Amino acid sequence: MSKEKLIINAIDLLKKLIEMPSFSGEEEHTARLIENWFVAEEIPFTRTINNVWATNKYFKEGLPTLLLNSHHDTVFPNAAYTKDPFKAIVEEGKLYGLGSNDAGGCLVSLIATFTHFYQYKDLKYNLVLVASAEEENSGKNGLNSMLSVIPKVDVAIVGEPTLMKLAIAEKGLVVFDAKVKGTPSHAAHPNTNNAIYNSISVLQWFRDYSFEKSSPVLGDVKMTVTQINAGKQHNAIPSEVDFVIDVRVNDKYTNQEIEAILEKESPCSEIKARSLRLNSSSIPVNHPLVKAGIEIGRETYGSPTLSDQSVLTCWSLKLGPGDSTRSHTADEFIYIDEIREGIQIYIELLDRVIV
């Protein structure tokens, strides 16, 4: 199939995906649409729950394996939409619809790229494509569940909107639940151990704390108190204040190290990490994928946002059409030309690495 036909078909697939709701954990219908692509292209595939995956025709044991991955689940549309989020609308070169930018454009571009290389013989890398589920909610049946199903992966391209810049590192995430305790009492009586007042200095500590190690690519670890809750009635001083702290981890720390630091140094009465599995990720600048991208004029940068890279243990590069700042916004869109460019750049990049 010609590149132009691939591009046209990929855009058509994205329109169909937009018009089929696929909230995390409810992707069975978009999985069927992706299956239909492989059936039409006569490419054997496997469906594992709502993850659809395939390997290149001449897959050879002993070669390194390159994973091409993006997701077909979406968040829920927000109340500020002025257009129907489940209608693919093209206006002034923009394709509107929920999931168009995050990450439908990336997904269909990678599917088209995989299809382009599917029948190539004597590749330097094997290819595995995974159209994955449950990325938006970090669910148990997403890419993380596929790593023991698909062939062992040596390096990955994760499709997320990066304006086709090379995200060579990505921050990890640890969410902490914390408490500040005090003495409960009636509001009418003196209380020198008010949990709410005690929390003032704790909030100041989180605001002012700075982790020592900064990354040349990802910058500093960013720690933010994002939720606070205390008290149930106006005349009762509560016994404790609950906090939620969002920590975006650079590649100079493991999530376990962040946990140990906060458990030792934070002034909270209690602090506990919800999960340590969403790790920072990176790929060396001298990796063939990165070198090839730089050779064709792509910039490198460090990404502050989380993706399915966090569940991979291999080197990974985040790269895709669209703009991350449009993700999860009202009237989400991607430019048609971004999809066209994305497919062309993916193919040019892999031509330099795997052929």
Secondary structure, 3 states (H helix, E strand, C coil): CCHHHHHHHHHHHHHHHHCCCCECCCCHHHHHHHHHHHHHCCCCCEEECCEEEEECCCCCCCCCEEEEEEECCECCCCCCCCCCCCCCEEECCEEECCCHHHHHHHHHHHHHHHHHHCCCCCCCCEEEEEEECCCCCCCCCCHHHHCCCCCCCCEEEECCCCCCCEEEEECEEEEEEEEEECCCEECCCCCCCCHHHHHHHHHHHHHHCCCCCCECCCECCEEEEEEEECCCCCCEECCEEEEEEEEEECCCCCHHHHHHHHHHHCCCCEEEECCCCCCCEECCCCCHHHHHHHHCCCCEEEECCCCHHHHCCCEEEECCCCCHHHCCCCCCEEEHHHHHHHHHHHHHHHHHHCC
